[in-house]
Amino acid sequence: MLKEKEISFRAIQKESTPIGLVTERDIIRKIAAEDKKSSEVLIEDLMSKKFKLVKPEDSVEDAIQKMLNNNIRRLLVLDNDKLVGVITQTDLSSFLPSNLLINGVIDKIESD
């Protein structure tokens, strides 16, 4: 599925509630590096069960801090215990420069 959809990870859910993540890194470390046959490995044994969460109403700063504090690349976004999205480092890297630029222009206009 990762190859087919050209994505680097997939949230694993049980009844719309996340129970784990499978990443390309998991596949490399737990299948390829151990020379296992992928058809013989269960998702449950492959997925990372420790992942971090944020809520839609949390600030971007909180999300960044959580990523930095836990040395992680993605956060699942849960609303009422249901997965509603994911925030990645890539999302933040494209979001932050444009916002910093906009805020800088607004500050300049306000100070003039």
Secondary structure, 3 states (H helix, E strand, C coil): CHHHHCCCEEEEEECCEEEEEEEHHHHHHHHHCCCCCHHHCCHHHHCECCCCEECCCCCHHHHHHHHHHHCCCEEEEEECCEEEEEEEHHHHHHHHHHHHHHHHHHHHHHHC
